[in-house]
């Protein structure tokens, strides 16, 4: 809270290159950690980067540099380094010095730090050519200790947050107030009780997010069915619980690898079990989650259910269990076609996949049937072609024998008139040979007819089997069923979880004041 008030004062000053004030903070352990993100960290990081432009200097002290974010160390221009307890602390300092700029001879500084005695310090400045050593005198200071509950109201007056009413039990009120909060950049007086220019502290290590102000005033007014003449007085943030998880579905049996994201924003969970389905919506893009609020913003007090870290952690577990209970998806399946798709595939696309599968499978069956009959038909056709040649040969033989018989008979008759005798046996032989030729022709024609009948029967069987294949696959597209697939807890991964500050426009219209959402989830 003190840093919030100082930052508010700082931003009301004009820029200068002279030192106006020096803010001293001893034992910063836990306020600028390298991994966690307590409410104190964003504001201290901003001041380390920007305070010098307003003439404000920061003097931060710690016994354990390893517990300080290296980005904070890299923004320090002047270093006073005493004896260090561990090699990890020295490594963190050297790492920060390497990023701080200036002429840094790290091996030399490493050696100097290792040889420091009691009350001897190494002085390094990015504006000096080399570090120097100096000793300190004995000093006396007064350590007042932690804030008492009676001192908190006086501290709140520094931040303009005297109207804030606790939203959590009295047993945790002092702890929440003493934790500190990140305020808006410039002081904005509270428009009503329970709203402050300073962001209320979130207990424990709960992560904080800020929903992006991605709706303009006109868009927000239109979404709230307000005319464009509504006047905006300020931006106000409301705290809510944000939970977003990725649910994965995998199945070797169905060759499926599908995932979806489920998010929920809970401003008031109500009494009893949390009805997550009432708060769920589309996934929130990481681009819509920011690390700091808009300037000149105000903040509502946090809801009671967010004031207890234990309660928030229990809601995270309950959210995951709700996903397991209700996260079953329905797969569209066509067993005959062996087509299985996830819920992301529309009915039209599923039907198209089935039609492509039918086309491929039916063509494969048709090819099998055609291949089965093709060789047999070709073999039979060759026999028919050969038999037709035999029939033609037999016909020529019949014609030849007939002509010979006629010629022999004519010669015999002519011999009767001319007195020249012909052998009777020769005529009989010709007649017999002509008769045999006719018999062979008849046999050949019968054989040809049998082969042609076999071909016709085979083609009929082929057509019947092709019709059966077409009938089989024509009805396959209607054999659609649904397969339920439930997620397992091991396949649910938390993507985002913590407190999200939702931006609202404080507007006035026709003498009425109201707040309308300044964001959209997608």
Secondary structure, DSSP 8 states (H G I E B T S, - for coil): -HHHHHHHHHHTS---SS--EEEEE---TTTS-SS---HHHHHHHHHHHHGGGGTEEEEE--S-GGGS-HHHHHT-SEEEE---S-HHHHHHHHHHHHHH-S---HHHHHHHHHT--TTEEEEEETTSSS-EEEE----------S--HHHHHHHHHTTT-TT----S-HHHHHHHHHH---B-SS----SSTTEESB-----TT--EEEE---S-HHHHHHHTT--TT-EEEEEEEEEEEEEEEEEEEEETTTTEEEEEEEEEEES---SSS--GGGTEES---GGGEESS--TTEEEE---GGGS-HHHHHHHHHHHHHHHHHH--EEEEEETTTTEEE-TTS-HHHHHHHHHHHHHHHHHHHHHHHHHHHHHHHHHHHHHHHHHHHHHHHHHHHHHHHHHHHHHHHHHHHHHHHHT----HHHHHHHHHHHHHHHHHHHHHHHHHHHHHHHHHHHHHHHHHHHHHHHHHHHTGGG--EEEEE---GGGEEEEEEEEEEEEEEEEEETTEEEEEE-----
